[in-house]
Amino acid sequence: MRRFALPLKILSIYLAVNLLVLAPVGRYLLAHINDFPTSYAHQQRLFFYNDTPALSLAAHWINDYPEVEPKVIIIGDSKTEDFYVRYEDSIVGRLDALVFSGDRPHVFNFGVSGTKASYAWERVVKAAGYRPSLIIWQLGEGSFSPPPRWVTGRAPDRYLISLGGDLISAYANLSRLSDENAPLVAQELRSQLVPLYGLLTFWSEWRRARQAAAQGIPLPPPNAYHLTVPAGQYDPTQFTGGRLEPFSTADRPFDAVGAIARYLDQRGIPLLILVAPINPLAYAAIYEPDFHQRMVDELRRQTAGLNVRLLDLGLAIPPEYFVDGGHLKEAGNELVARALADYLAEHYPWGGGR
């Protein structure tokens, strides 16, 4: 037994430190996140969602407005997160102002850079927990490419990973592991096994805020650099030619859309799929000509018979409004937000605002 004494002592110390110190500290931070001068305080977006999922969602300002009605949540990738503009100039911010124009937010941003259709379900589950009047899900060509490679096969619930949960949920994610969600699953498991690891991003932000205060300057937003990038100044040569990407339903997770749509339909939550704009120059260089229409047709097929609508803005915005292949600046966001506002007014009873 003597040779096991040291490992047992180390394990005991590890468990004691985690249970008695780190886990309570984590719970305290989640409960008092707005008391700290960081970017998490009353955060309007989820810039750090992929690093500390529970912390970021707990900081989201949707939690400050539990009774607001109607409530709209927009899920998507960086085009929804919209880090090339200030929040008030984002698609979410402009849509909120156009439709509701009140002193309380009604439209909430659940966008996270890089989100693919194959792992959006966990954020849909979180969004559904707020009982919104509508969930808008931004999708596009990049949401289904490249096709995911599943490590442990294709189980029926392979899309439902759980972030910001507990250790058991983190281990359960391993049965749904793919090359697309692997960074999220690994980060979640590390954070659950070593709570200190899950708090590193918070301490980094807290230190950044203290440094800004010491210099007598406002805390720079996480997207400070991207705000300086102008529209229409991209290099067209970044869209290389070569073999154009063909459309296929065989190896792309379109069934994730059907699964998520059924999940929301069963809970009585309407879904609007927003097919996001893509730079026409990028589209012509990367995809076969009929890719977009076939993708839209497949999205309609996956959601047929459900409480789902689809607004296709995929090829509606000219190239000069983009900073690259898919991200817009203020003027482009205004076009998208107005198209969304008109659509809501036409199809939803509360769409004319409150």
N, C-alpha and C positions, 0 to 999 in steps of 0.2 A: 504493500500500500504506500510505502514511503515514496516510491518513484512517481506515484500519482498525486502526491501531496501538493507540489508546486502548481501543476496545471489546475487542480481543484481550487487552490487559493486564488489563482488568477481569474478563473471563471467566476468564483464567488464575488471577487472585487468588481469585476465587470458588471455582473448582474446588479449588485448593490448600487453602483454608481448610476447605472441606467435607470433603475427603478426608483431610487431615492432622490436623484439629482436631475439627470437630464430629461427624463420624461415629465416630471413636474414643471421644469423650466419651459419645456415646449408647450405644455398646456397653458401656462401662465401667459406666454407670448401670444398664443392664439386668442386668449380671452381679452388681452389688453393691447392688441396690435396697434390701435390708433393712438395709444399714449406715447409711442416712440416716434421720433422725427425721421422716418424713413420713407422711401417711395411706396411702402405698403400702406401708409396711413391714408384712409379714405381713397384707396387706389381705384381708379376708374377702369383700368384694364388689368390684364394678367401677364405682364411681361415676364415674371419669374415662375409662371405656372409649372413649367417643365422641370424646374429645379426643386421647388418645395410646394407640391400641389396643394396640400391642406392649408398651408400658411397663406398662399396667394388667394385661394378662394375665400378664406376667412376674412381677408382684407378687402375683398371686393365690395364696392359701395352698394351693391344690391341688398346686402344684409342690413343696411341702414333704412331701407324702405320696404318692410315686409308687407305693408297693407296697401301699397300703391296699386291702382287698377286703372286701366288695363296695363299689363306688364308684358313687355316683348323682350325676348332674349335672342341674341344673334350669335351663332356658333360658326366658326370657320378657321381659316389659317391666317397668315400675316396680312392678307388683304382685308380681313375683318379687324384684326388687332390694330392695323393701320398705323404703324409706327413712323411713317414718313410725314405725318402732320400732327398738329396739336389735337387734343381730344375733341374740342369743339368743332374742328374742321374734318373730323373723321366721318365716315359713312354713318356710323352709329350716332355720333353727336349731332350731325346735321339732320338725320332722320327724326331724332327726338325733337329737335327744335321745329322742324317743319310740320310734324303731325300734332305735337302736344303743346309746345311753346309755353310751358308752365315753369313753376319754380321747383318742381320735383322731377327727377328723371323717370321716364317710363320705358326707355329702351336701354338695354344693358349689354355690354360687350363681353362675350365669352370667347373671343378669338385668341388663338395661340399659333404663333409662327410654326409652319411646317406640318400642321395637322393634316392627316390623311383620313379618308373615309373609313379605313379599316380600324382606326382606334378613336373615332369621334364618339363612340357610344358612351364611354364613361363620362364625358362631359354632358351628353344628352341626359343621362340619368340624373346628374347633379342639377341641370337646368329644370328638368321635369319636377324635381323636388320643390321648386319655388312656385309651382302651379301657375305658369304664365298663360296669358291669353293667346300667345302665339310664340312658336319657336321658328326663327328664320335660320336655315342652314345654308351657308355659302359653300358651293361646290364648283369645280371646274376641271379642266383637263388634267391639271397637276394633282388633283385629289385621288386619281386612280392610276398614277404612274410614279415609279415603276411598280409592277405587280409584286405584292408581298410574298415572301417565302416563309412558310410556316414551319417551325422547328419540330413541333410534336404532332403534326397532322392538322386536319381541318375539322375540329370538333364543332358541333352546332353553335356553341356559344363563344366561338373563338374571338369575336369582336368585343366582348364585354370584359375589358380589363378594369381594374379598380385602383385608382390613384388617391393618395391621401387617406387610406383606410388603416387597417391594422396589419400585423405580421402575417396572419393566416391569409388575408386577402392578397398580400404581396406575393406569398408563395403560390397562391392559386393562379396568379398571372403567368407563371412559368408554363402552364399548360396551354396558354394562348400566345406564346412567344413567336414573334416574327421579326424579320430584319427591319421592318418599319417601326415597330413599337419597342424594340430591344432597349434603346437608351432610356425610355420612360420606365420600363419594367425594372431594369437594373438600378436606376436611381431610386425608385420606390423601395426596392428590397434592401439596398444599402442603408437608406434612411430609417427603415424599420429595424434593421439589425443593429445599427449604430445611430441612435437618436442624435448624437452630436453632429454627425454628418448631415442630417436633414436640416440642421440649424445654421450651417455654414453660410448659406446665402443671406440669411437674415443678418448675421453678425457683419457680413461684408457690407450690406446696405447701411447698417447702423454706423459702421466706421466711416463710410463715405459721407453720411449726413453730418457726423461730428467734424470731419475735415472741412466740409463746406461752411459749417457754423464758425469754426476757428478762423477761416479766411474772410468771414463776414459776407459771404455770397449765398444766394439761394441754392438749394439742393438741385443740381442739374437732373432733368428727367432721364430715365434709362434710354430714351430714344433721341438724346440731344444731337448726336451726329447725323442721324437720318433726317432730322428737320431741315438740315442745310442742303440736302440734295435737291436740285431743281428738276422740273418736269422737262421732258423732251431733249435732255442732254445726254442720253445714253448712246453707246457705240453700237450701231446696227450690226457690226461684224460679230458681236457676241452671239447672234443667232446664226450659228453655223448651219450650212446645208447638209448634204449627205443624205443618208437614208431617212425618209420621212416616217414618223412613227405611225403605224397602222392602228385602226380601231379593232378591238377584240373584247368579247365578253368572257372568253374562256379563262383568261389568266388575270383579270382585273376584278377587284372586289365590289362589283355593282350590287351584289346581294346584301352588302352591308347597308346600303340605302334602304332596301326593302325591309330588312330586319329592324332598323331604327324607326322607319315609318310605321311599321306595325306596332312596335313598342309604344310609340306616342299615341297612335290611334286607339289602342286598347285603354289608354288612360284619359281619353277625351281631350287631348292637347293638339290643336291644329298645327300643321307644319307647312311652311312655305320654303320651297327650295329656290334659292337665288343662284342661278348660274352666273358666276362672276365674270366681269370683263377680262379679256386677255388681249394683249397688244397684237393687233392684226399682223404686224411684221413678224413677231415671234411665232404666231400661229402658222403663218405660211411657211416658215423655215423649219418648223419642228414636226407638224402634224399633216397627215394626208388630208386633202380638201374636205372629205365628207366626215371626218372624225367628229367634229362638233355636233352636227345634226344627229349622227348615230348615237352619240353619248346622250343627248337630250331625249331622243326617242327611248333609249334604254332606261333613263331615269323615270320617264312617264310610265313605262311598262312595269317597273319595279313598284311603283306607288299607285297603280290603278286600283280603283275601288276604295281607296283610303281617304281620310280627311287631309289631303295634301294638294297644294297648288304649286305651280312652277312658274317663275319669272326668268326668262332667258335674256340676259344682257351680254352674253358672251362676246359677240362681235359688234357691239353697238357703240364703242368708244374709240375715236380716232387715235393714232399713235402718239400725237403730240401731247396727250394728257398723261402719258405714262413716264415713269422714271426707269423702267426696265420692261421685262416681259409681262408683268401682271400688276405692279403696284402703281397706284394713282396718287397725284397730289390734290390740292384743294379743289381746283376747278373740275377735275374728273370725279372726285367724290361727290361734288354738288350734283352732277348729272345723275349719278347712281342713286343718291338719296332722293332726288325729286322723282325719279322713275319708281322707286319703292313707295314713296309717299302717295303718288297717284294710284298705284296698285292697291295699297291698303285701303284707300278711300273708296275704291270701286268694289272691293271684295269682302271687306270686314265691317261689321256694323259700327265699330268704334274707330274706324280708320280715319274719320274726319276730325279726330282729336277730342279732347275733353275740356 
